[in-house]
Each structure stands twice: as structure tokens, then as C-alpha cells.
Amino acid sequence: MDWNDHFGTFFFETWQKAGLPHHQEFLIEYIETREHGNSKSDWIKNSAAISSVINGSQLHSVYGFGATMGKIFAVWFSLNKSSTEAAADWCGRFNLGISLFDYICDEMDDLDEVTSLKVFQPFINKSYSKTSILNPAQKLLSNLAGSVLLDLEKTAIKKEGSQKTDVLFKVMKQLFEAQNFLSKERLSDHADLNKIKKALYLKSAEPFRMMAEYTARMGHSNDQSLLKNARAIGKAVGYCYWLIDDAKDVWIDLEAEQWNLFLHLAASEDPLIFTKKRDAFMDSHLLSIWKQSKHAEKISSEIIKRLLHAIRKLELSEKVERHTLGLVSASLWQWYKY
């Protein structure tokens, strides 16, 4: 069984059987929006390469994905033009920032250096001590994180009494902690699987809740009902991308001994599966677990039902719902195939 074909077939067939739009009709528009949809991002194309394989154009595409999600959320929450532009730019910077943080920690093996950056001091209990000159990746991340947190503070909704910290700032801190935890935690037979799953969710799905709620705040900061719906739709969309991303990268993550939703599911069924190093038997055993338990079918169905339930609460017109979910469909397909 080829896992990528197996999962992709079930996910996108389940998507279409649920009455959701096919990706093909919206691919050109999605790519155009992602690559050319926000003039505020032009500076990213001219950024210095952060490694031998990551240049300004690639960084711009990552920004463009976040900005596109911001525009979709803005349509769902009926924002005006200026609020839409501001929200899309924030979502673009936020997505580029968390992706860059992930890349530096996992691919550049620079966890301790990057977590010691001054911009992240609100998330840790240690005082700032880094004195060396920042490399291009660290400098870009520091600038992005600083601007994202500054804008987040401007929209902060603070609680009365003892808990005065804005909820989205708390979520941002949780994202930071989850990435740190997963960067250090390798596949093993003695891992805390509950803690692993929570961290995986925070790293992969919760960022979409952040983008959705921030966007909703831009136009409806006092509408508690809409903010509640924004959180629900953000989580539902986030689950879709989490599922797609981890299904696509399962063999890459296994090789790197990094946790992944599907590796977590396998460990939940066979706690001793990661006792030894990867070999052909392990690959075969993983495929057997996923196939026999019908994980691709069950999870695809559950996640798409969750998305439909959340989107219907927004009471969008049929035209708006089809167009925006068509763009999401194209994005998911592009993510999985490329």
C-alpha cells in the first residue's frame, strides 16, 4: 500500500462526498492570491536567503499562504477592506514567523539560540543574555515575531480581576512551548502520549485558531458570539491542515524520529513500536496499523464533519461558502501534493 495515495484518495473523496467544492476549479485563483495578493509583503521577496535552500521567494509563498487564510477568514467574518488588508498582513507575518521558528529549531538545529532571542523573553522565565550577532534567519524571525506581538497587543481583550492577560497571548506562549517540547522529544516507547498529542495539536492546528480569532477581532472585538464561532472555525480548519501535513510528512518525520499525528496513533495501539530504530518491518507494521484501524477513513470523515458543522454556524450565502471553501480545497490539495 502506498500511504500517500491511500490517504489522499480517502481524504479528498470524503471532502467531495460531503458536498464540498472540488479543488480543480479554484487552483489558479488560489495560487494567484497566495503569490500576488498582498503588496505589503514585497519586502519579503528581497529578504536575504536564510539557508542554502530557502530564499526570499519561498519565504514570500509561506507569507502568502497565511495572508490568503486571513482573507478567507475576513470574508467569513464580514470585515471591510481596510480591516481585511490588515488582518491578512498579520496572518501572513504570523504564518511566516511560526514556520521560520519551526524550520530553525528542527532543520537548522538551533533551538537554544532561537529561544534565547530577546523577542521571546515574555514567554520564558530567564533574562535576556544573547550577545552574538544574529544570523539572517534569526534576524528575520525576531523582526516578524516582534511585529506580530506588537499588533496582537493592540487588539488585546483583557479580563477583569486576576487574569488580565489576553487569551491570544496565552495561546502564543503555548505555541512557543509546544514547539520547544516537540523539538526535544524524539520517538520512543516511553513518551507521554497525551502530552505529545496536545503539543502536536498546538503546533499544527492551533495557529489557524489564532489567525481566525485575530481576524474576527479586527472587525468585531465586542461580538462574543462571533468570536466563539471564529475559534470553532479556526480549529476546524486547523485540524484539516494538521491532518494533511502529518499524512504527507509521516515518513519524513519517522526518519527524523519526530512525532507526528499518525505516528502517535500507531504508538497508541502498539506502545512498543518505537523501541527499535526504523527498519522495513517497522514501516510495514505502521502501514498495517493504519490500514486495519482505517485511520485515513475515520479521521478524514471526522475532521470534515467538524469543518462543515463550524462553517454552517456562520450562515454564509451558498455562493460565499462555495467560493471560500473552494480556495481552502485548492490549498489543501496543493499542500498535500507539493
Salt bridges, closest charged atoms under 4 A:
GLU25 OE1 - ARG322 NH2 2.57
GLU29 OE2 - HIS323 NE2 2.72
GLU35 OE2 - ARG34 NE 2.68
ASP89 OD2 - ARG93 NE 3.01
ASP102 OD1 - LYS203 NZ 3.52
ASP106 OD2 - LYS203 NZ 3.55
GLU113 OE1 - LYS130 NZ 2.31
ASP151 OD2 - ARG93 NH2 2.68
ASP151 OD1 - LYS154 NZ 3.68
ASP166 OD1 - ARG217 NH2 2.89
GLU177 OE2 - LYS173 NZ 2.41
ASP189 OD1 - HIS190 ND1 3.31
GLU206 OE2 - ARG209 NH1 2.79
GLU213 OE1 - ARG209 NE 3.01
GLU213 OE2 - ARG217 NH2 3.90
GLU213 OE2 - ARG231 NH1 3.02
GLU255 OE1 - ARG278 NH1 3.03
GLU257 OE2 - LYS277 NZ 2.82
GLU269 OE2 - HIS295 NE2 2.80
ASP270 OD2 - HIS285 NE2 2.76
ASP283 OD2 - ARG278 NH2 2.79
GLU302 OE2 - ARG306 NH2 3.86
GLU321 OE2 - ARG312 NH2 2.83
